[in-house]
């Protein structure tokens, strides 16, 4: 998995913007951000967003918003790399 910051605390920005890539068959394990909401925008590939006990299928151009203090994860369920943006507000 690759996640590179474009905006963030280190620059003094009020939000974090990250471009990510998850390889076929891989995932971001369930996590929780007590102070940060997260919005995931799928650029290419097929994903399964996990929010609490709910699974949300996602494809290119689709968006998943996760409120702060909510368990969530993201799994690549496609046959190619999953590319996406993550917006964290405020930054992680």
N, C-alpha and C positions, 0 to 999 in steps of 0.2 A: 504494500500500500504506500502511496505517496501523497503527502499533503503539504503544500507550500503556501505560506502566507503572502498575501498581496497587500493587505492593510492590517493594522493591529496595534496593540498597546505599545509595542516597541517604537512605533512611528508617532505615537500620540493620537491615534485615531480613536473615535468613539465606538467603532465596531470592528470586527475582524472579518476579512474576506479571504477565503482559502480555496484553492483549486485542488481537487483531489482525484486520485485514480486508484481503483481497487481492481486487482487482477481477477480473472475468471476463477470462480470457486472460492474466493476470499471474502472477508467481511470486516467491518468495524464492530467489535463486540459491544454488547449493551453497556451503556455508560449513562451518567447523569451529571448535569451541570446545575448546581444549586442557584447560581446567580445569573445565568446566561440562557437566553432563548436561542434556538438554532433553526435556520431555514436552509433546506437542501434543495438545490436546483439541478436536475439531471440534464447533462449536456448530451451524452450518448451512452448507449448500453441499456441494460435492463437491471432494475434493482428491486429489492424487497426492503421497504422501510419497516422497522419494528418499533412501535410506540406502545409502551406498557405491554399489554397482552394482544395487541392488534397488529396484523400484518397488512401493509399497504403496498400493492404493486405499483412500480413507477417506471416510466419510460422517458425518452427525450422530450424536454420541454415541460415536464411535470415538476411540481413543487411539493415539498413536505415541510410543514412548520411544526416544530416541537417547542412547547413552552418550557420555561426554566423549571428545574426540579422534577423532570419527567424522564424515566428510563427509556432509552432508545438505542437503536443500532441500525446498521445499513449493510445489506448483503448483496453481492453481485450474483444474480441468478441467470445471467446471459451467457452467450458463447464468445464474448469479447470483453476487453477491459471496460470498466464502468468509469466514465468521466463526469465530474460534477463540481459545482460550487457549493460552499458552505458559508453562510453569513451568520456570525455570532454577534448578539447584541445584549449587553456590551461584550467586548472581546473576552475570550476564555481566560 
